[in-house]
Amino acid sequence: MSKFDRSAAAAPSPTPDHTHLDGHLLALLIAVTEEGSITRAAERLGVTQSAVSHLLGKLRAIVGDPLFVKSGRGIVATARAEALAVQARVLLEDMRRFATAPAFDPAALRTTFTIAANDFQRDLLLPRLLARLRAAAPGVALRVIPSDIPTPEMLRDAHCHLAISPRPPDASDILHKRLFEDSYQVFYDAAVREAPASLADYLAAEHVTVVYEPRRALDFDQGLATRGIERRFVATVPGFAGIPSFLRGSALLATVPGLLRSSLMRDFASCELPLTAPPLPMYAIWHLRDRHDPVHCWLRAELEAVVGEVGSGGAMRSAV
């Protein structure tokens, strides 16, 4: 090795630090993580593949991780890259807010909010929410999608702006707030049968219930099954809207949230459960990046106001 070579080998390479990070590198990390391809990430960002490769090298040096490794014909993100991508989304949103005025005029808002909710919380809250939103912001629309069991990805990827569910995901970047809690009631057609007189009468009856696709039972039904309490289900439907047609004119029982008595189940009699059961909580769920966004804060405040309206008649135990 020549003197020049020895000198070059001994010279320490510069060590990049966190101050070398910028929005372009964060957007790059997210794009490559989501696309799983240098080529597709380059197309998405509108740059060349060589530029993506160069920037990835810079990012690898900053964080001290390979970030992506080859897998077959493509690449996959390392565990470190997946975790950093979650943080990158929050940082980019913070940067957007840094450059954006915090105030907004609802009357000038033109947007569609996507809210994930199953039929119970959808019918109970969202028509009122839309009316409140449009009273202040006529340019606002709602898109409602099924929530099933909400996943962090639904909110991380902006698949929806807000979820309403009794099951908030357990993730560090997902926030939630309890809106209210309800209790289950037994509904029946009083023209056909009387209320179950005892637990034995309740268990001896035939029942209709909800099973969300793919085969997700209500928490209440799962809880009874875990306790070894068995009932005979002669019909299952994919949502609460299917309950009335099976209940009407039959001796069936349906055990569903009590708040449905003022809407979907208004034509049926109801009674208390002949056994103890935990309450049904309901949460508003959103992503960490939206915690200070003024538009999102307004949306959440309007939802809480709706809960207050619905609960003012004593129909629910409100948390707002």
C-alpha positions as CSV (number, residue, x, y, z in Angstrom):
1,M,0.0,0.0,0.0
2,S,1.4,3.4,-0.9
3,K,1.8,6.2,1.5
4,F,-1.2,7.9,0.0
5,D,-3.3,4.8,0.4
6,R,-2.3,4.4,4.0
7,S,-3.1,8.0,4.7
8,A,-6.5,7.7,3.0
9,A,-7.3,4.5,5.0
10,A,-6.4,6.2,8.3
11,A,-8.5,9.3,7.7
12,P,-11.8,9.1,9.6
13,S,-14.9,9.5,7.5
14,P,-17.2,12.4,8.5
15,T,-20.0,11.3,10.8
16,P,-23.4,12.6,9.7
17,D,-25.8,13.6,12.5
18,H,-29.5,14.3,12.9
19,T,-29.1,17.9,11.7
20,H,-28.6,16.4,8.2
21,L,-32.2,15.2,8.2
22,D,-34.8,17.1,6.2
23,G,-38.3,16.6,4.8
24,H,-37.0,15.0,1.6
25,L,-35.3,12.2,3.5
26,L,-38.4,11.6,5.6
27,A,-40.6,11.5,2.5
28,L,-38.1,9.1,0.9
29,L,-38.2,6.7,3.8
30,I,-42.0,6.6,3.8
31,A,-42.2,6.2,0.0
32,V,-39.7,3.3,-0.1
33,T,-41.3,1.6,3.0
34,E,-44.8,1.8,1.5
35,E,-43.8,0.9,-2.1
36,G,-41.3,-1.8,-1.3
37,S,-39.4,-0.8,-4.5
38,I,-36.8,1.7,-5.4
39,T,-38.3,2.1,-8.8
40,R,-41.9,2.7,-7.6
41,A,-40.6,5.1,-4.9
42,A,-38.7,7.1,-7.5
43,E,-41.8,7.3,-9.7
44,R,-43.9,8.4,-6.7
45,L,-41.4,11.1,-5.7
46,G,-40.7,12.2,-9.3
47,V,-37.0,11.6,-9.1
48,T,-34.5,9.2,-10.6
49,Q,-33.7,5.8,-9.2
50,S,-30.1,6.9,-8.7
51,A,-31.3,9.9,-6.7
52,V,-33.3,7.6,-4.4
53,S,-30.3,5.3,-4.0
54,H,-28.0,8.2,-3.2
55,L,-30.5,9.6,-0.6
56,L,-31.0,6.2,0.9
57,G,-27.2,5.9,1.4
58,K,-27.3,9.3,3.2
59,L,-30.2,8.2,5.4
60,R,-28.5,4.9,6.3
61,A,-25.4,6.8,7.4
62,I,-27.5,9.1,9.6
63,V,-29.5,6.4,11.4
64,G,-26.9,3.6,11.3
65,D,-29.2,0.9,9.9
66,P,-29.4,-0.7,6.4
67,L,-33.1,0.2,6.4
68,F,-33.9,-2.1,3.4
69,V,-32.7,-5.5,2.5
70,K,-33.1,-7.6,-0.7
71,S,-35.9,-10.2,-0.6
72,G,-36.4,-12.1,-3.9
73,R,-36.8,-9.6,-6.6
74,G,-37.7,-6.8,-4.3
75,I,-36.7,-5.2,-1.0
76,V,-38.2,-5.3,2.4
77,A,-37.9,-2.7,5.2
78,T,-36.0,-3.7,8.4
79,A,-37.7,-3.4,11.7
80,R,-35.8,-0.2,12.4
81,A,-37.1,1.3,9.1
82,E,-40.7,0.4,9.9
83,A,-40.4,2.1,13.3
84,L,-38.7,5.2,11.7
85,A,-41.4,5.4,9.0
86,V,-44.1,5.8,11.7
87,Q,-42.1,8.6,13.3
88,A,-41.4,10.2,9.9
89,R,-45.1,10.6,9.2
90,V,-45.6,12.4,12.5
91,L,-42.5,14.6,11.8
92,L,-43.7,15.5,8.3
93,E,-47.1,16.5,9.7
94,D,-45.4,18.6,12.4
95,M,-43.3,20.3,9.6
96,R,-46.5,21.0,7.6
97,R,-48.1,22.6,10.6
98,F,-44.9,24.6,11.3
99,A,-45.4,26.3,7.9
100,T,-49.2,26.6,8.1
101,A,-51.2,29.1,9.9
102,P,-53.0,27.5,12.8
103,A,-56.4,29.2,12.3
104,F,-58.9,28.2,9.8
105,D,-62.4,29.3,8.7
106,P,-64.9,26.5,8.7
107,A,-67.1,28.3,6.2
108,A,-64.2,28.2,3.7
109,L,-63.5,24.5,4.3
110,R,-63.9,22.2,1.3
111,T,-63.1,18.7,2.3
112,T,-64.5,15.2,2.9
113,F,-63.9,13.6,6.2
114,T,-63.6,9.8,6.2
115,I,-64.9,8.2,9.4
116,A,-64.7,4.5,10.2
117,A,-67.7,3.3,12.2
118,N,-69.9,0.2,12.3
119,D,-73.7,0.6,12.1
120,F,-74.4,1.2,15.7
121,Q,-72.2,4.2,16.2
122,R,-72.8,5.3,12.6
123,D,-76.5,5.6,12.9
124,L,-76.4,7.0,16.5
125,L,-73.9,9.8,15.9
126,L,-72.9,10.5,12.3
127,P,-76.2,12.0,10.8
128,R,-76.2,14.5,13.7
129,L,-72.4,15.1,13.2
130,L,-72.9,15.8,9.5
131,A,-75.7,18.3,10.3
132,R,-73.5,20.1,12.8
133,L,-70.5,20.2,10.5
134,R,-72.4,21.5,7.5
135,A,-74.1,24.2,9.7
136,A,-70.7,25.8,10.1
137,A,-69.0,24.4,7.0
138,P,-71.4,23.8,4.0
139,G,-68.5,22.6,1.9
140,V,-67.8,19.6,4.2
141,A,-68.9,16.0,3.3
142,L,-68.7,12.7,5.2
143,R,-67.5,9.4,3.8
144,V,-68.4,6.5,6.2
145,I,-66.5,3.2,6.0
146,P,-66.9,0.1,8.2
147,S,-64.5,0.2,11.2
148,D,-64.6,-3.6,12.0
149,I,-61.7,-3.8,14.5
150,P,-59.7,-0.6,13.7
151,T,-56.1,-1.1,12.9
152,P,-53.2,1.4,13.4
153,E,-52.6,1.3,9.6
154,M,-56.1,2.7,8.9
155,L,-55.1,5.9,10.6
156,R,-51.4,5.9,9.8
157,D,-52.0,5.7,6.1
158,A,-54.8,8.3,6.2
159,H,-57.3,5.6,5.1
160,C,-59.6,7.4,7.5
161,H,-59.4,10.6,9.6
162,L,-61.2,9.3,12.6
163,A,-62.5,5.9,13.9
164,I,-65.3,5.4,16.3
165,S,-65.2,2.0,18.0
166,P,-65.2,0.2,21.3
167,R,-61.8,-1.3,20.4
168,P,-59.0,1.3,20.0
169,P,-55.8,-0.1,18.6
170,D,-52.9,-0.5,21.0
171,A,-50.2,1.5,19.3
172,S,-48.0,4.4,20.6
173,D,-48.9,6.7,17.7
174,I,-52.7,6.1,18.0
175,L,-54.7,8.3,20.4
176,H,-58.2,7.8,21.7
177,K,-60.8,9.3,24.0
178,R,-63.8,7.7,25.5
179,L,-67.0,9.3,24.2
180,F,-69.6,7.4,26.2
181,E,-70.6,4.0,27.4
182,D,-73.7,2.0,26.9
183,S,-75.2,-1.2,28.4
184,Y,-76.7,-4.2,26.6
185,Q,-80.5,-4.7,26.7
186,V,-82.7,-7.7,25.8
187,F,-85.2,-6.8,23.0
188,Y,-88.2,-8.8,21.9
189,D,-91.6,-8.5,20.1
190,A,-94.1,-7.9,22.8
191,A,-97.0,-9.0,20.5
192,V,-95.5,-12.5,20.4
193,R,-93.8,-13.1,23.8
194,E,-93.1,-11.7,27.2
195,A,-89.8,-10.7,28.6
196,P,-87.7,-13.6,29.9
197,A,-88.6,-14.0,33.5
198,S,-85.3,-15.5,34.6
199,L,-81.8,-16.4,33.5
200,A,-83.0,-19.9,32.8
201,D,-85.8,-18.5,30.6
202,Y,-83.3,-16.2,28.8
203,L,-80.9,-19.1,28.1
204,A,-83.8,-21.4,27.0
205,A,-84.9,-18.9,24.3
206,E,-83.8,-18.7,20.7
207,H,-81.6,-15.7,19.8
208,V,-80.6,-13.5,16.9
209,T,-77.3,-11.6,17.1
210,V,-74.7,-9.8,15.0
211,V,-71.5,-11.4,13.7
212,Y,-69.4,-8.9,11.7
213,E,-67.5,-10.3,8.8
214,P,-65.2,-12.2,8.8
215,R,-66.8,-14.0,11.8
216,R,-66.3,-11.4,14.6
217,A,-68.8,-11.7,17.3
218,L,-70.0,-8.9,19.6
219,D,-67.9,-8.4,22.7
220,F,-71.0,-9.3,24.8
221,D,-71.4,-12.7,23.0
222,Q,-67.7,-13.4,23.2
223,G,-67.8,-12.6,26.9
224,L,-70.7,-15.0,27.6
225,A,-69.0,-17.8,25.6
226,T,-65.8,-17.3,27.6
227,R,-67.8,-17.7,30.8
228,G,-69.3,-20.9,29.5
229,I,-72.8,-19.4,29.1
230,E,-74.3,-20.9,26.0
231,R,-77.3,-19.6,24.0
232,R,-79.0,-21.0,20.9
233,F,-78.5,-18.6,17.9
234,V,-80.9,-19.4,15.1
235,A,-79.9,-16.4,13.0
236,T,-76.8,-14.2,12.7
237,V,-76.7,-11.0,10.7
238,P,-73.7,-8.8,9.6
239,G,-75.0,-5.6,11.3
240,F,-77.6,-4.3,13.8
241,A,-79.8,-3.2,10.9
242,G,-80.6,-6.8,10.2
243,I,-82.0,-7.5,13.7
244,P,-85.6,-6.1,13.4
245,S,-86.8,-8.2,10.5
246,F,-85.9,-11.4,12.3
247,L,-87.3,-10.2,15.7
248,R,-90.6,-8.9,14.4
249,G,-93.4,-11.5,14.6
250,S,-91.1,-14.1,16.3
251,A,-90.3,-15.3,19.8
252,L,-86.6,-14.6,19.3
253,L,-84.6,-12.5,21.7
254,A,-81.9,-10.0,20.7
255,T,-79.3,-8.7,23.1
256,V,-77.9,-5.4,21.7
257,P,-76.8,-2.0,22.9
258,G,-79.6,-0.2,24.8
259,L,-79.1,3.0,22.9
260,L,-80.7,1.4,19.9
261,R,-84.1,1.6,21.6
262,S,-84.5,5.1,20.4
263,S,-83.9,4.3,16.7
264,L,-83.5,0.9,15.2
265,M,-85.2,-1.0,18.0
266,R,-87.9,1.5,18.7
267,D,-90.8,-0.9,17.7
268,F,-89.7,-3.5,20.3
269,A,-90.0,-4.0,24.0
270,S,-86.9,-4.3,26.1
271,C,-85.8,-5.4,29.5
272,E,-82.7,-5.6,31.6
273,L,-80.2,-8.5,31.2
274,P,-80.8,-11.3,33.7
275,L,-77.1,-11.5,34.3
276,T,-74.2,-9.1,34.9
277,A,-72.2,-7.8,31.9
278,P,-69.6,-5.2,31.5
279,P,-70.6,-1.9,29.9
280,L,-70.0,-1.1,26.2
281,P,-67.5,1.8,25.9
282,M,-67.1,3.9,22.8
283,Y,-64.0,5.8,21.7
284,A,-63.0,8.4,19.2
285,I,-59.7,7.2,17.7
286,W,-57.2,9.2,15.7
287,H,-53.5,9.4,14.7
288,L,-50.9,11.3,16.6
289,R,-50.1,13.5,13.7
290,D,-53.6,15.0,13.9
291,R,-53.5,15.8,17.6
292,H,-52.9,19.6,17.1
293,D,-54.3,20.0,13.6
294,P,-57.0,22.8,13.9
295,V,-59.3,21.2,11.4
296,H,-59.1,17.8,13.1
297,C,-59.5,19.4,16.5
298,W,-62.7,21.0,15.3
299,L,-64.0,17.7,13.9
300,R,-63.4,16.0,17.3
301,A,-65.0,18.8,19.2
302,E,-68.1,18.6,17.0
303,L,-68.3,14.9,17.5
304,E,-68.1,15.4,21.3
305,A,-70.9,18.0,21.0
306,V,-73.0,15.4,19.2
307,V,-72.4,13.0,22.1
308,G,-73.5,15.7,24.5
309,E,-76.7,16.2,22.5
310,V,-77.5,12.5,22.4
311,G,-76.7,12.0,26.0
312,S,-78.6,15.0,27.3
313,G,-81.8,13.0,27.3
314,G,-80.2,10.4,29.7
315,A,-79.9,7.8,26.9
316,M,-76.1,7.4,27.4
317,R,-73.5,7.8,30.0
318,S,-71.4,10.6,28.4
319,A,-67.7,11.2,28.9
320,V,-67.7,14.7,27.5
